[in-house]
Amino acid sequence: MITKEEIENIAMLAKLSVTREEYPALISDLQQMIGFADAVRKAKVQSCESEAQKAEEYSLAQDRVGASYCREELLANAPLSDGEFFVVRKRA
C-alpha cells in the first residue's frame, strides 16, 4: 500500500507540486504500476531467447578484411588534415 508520506517523498524528489486532492489518484496509479511490475517480474520467460543473447551471437561474428579506400584520396576531400588523419577543430 502506497502511503501519503511516500507520495510526498516522491513528489519532493521529482520536484513536483502535488495537492492533497491528487493523492488518491496518485496512490491508485502507483499501486497499479507496482502491480504491473510485479506481474512482469513473475512472468516465466525461460523459453524465450533474450535480445542480449541474440546480440551476443552477432558480436561473436568473425571479422572480415575487405576492400578499403586509399588514405590520400580520402584526405584530399577533407577541409583539414595532418597528412594522416582528419583534423577536427575544437569547439569552445
LINLINZI-V486054 format. One record per pair of residues at least 12 apart in sequence whose C-alpha atoms are under 10 Angstrom apart, sorted by the first residue. I is the first residue (numbers start at 1). J is the second residue. Records with the same first field share a line. If there is no record, write none. Layout:
I->J, J
//
This chain:
1->27, 28, 30, 31, 34
2->24, 26, 27, 28, 29, 30, 31, 34
3->23, 24, 27
4->20, 23, 24, 26, 27
6->27
7->22, 23, 24, 26, 27, 30
8->20, 23
71->83, 84, 85
72->84, 85
74->86
75->87
//
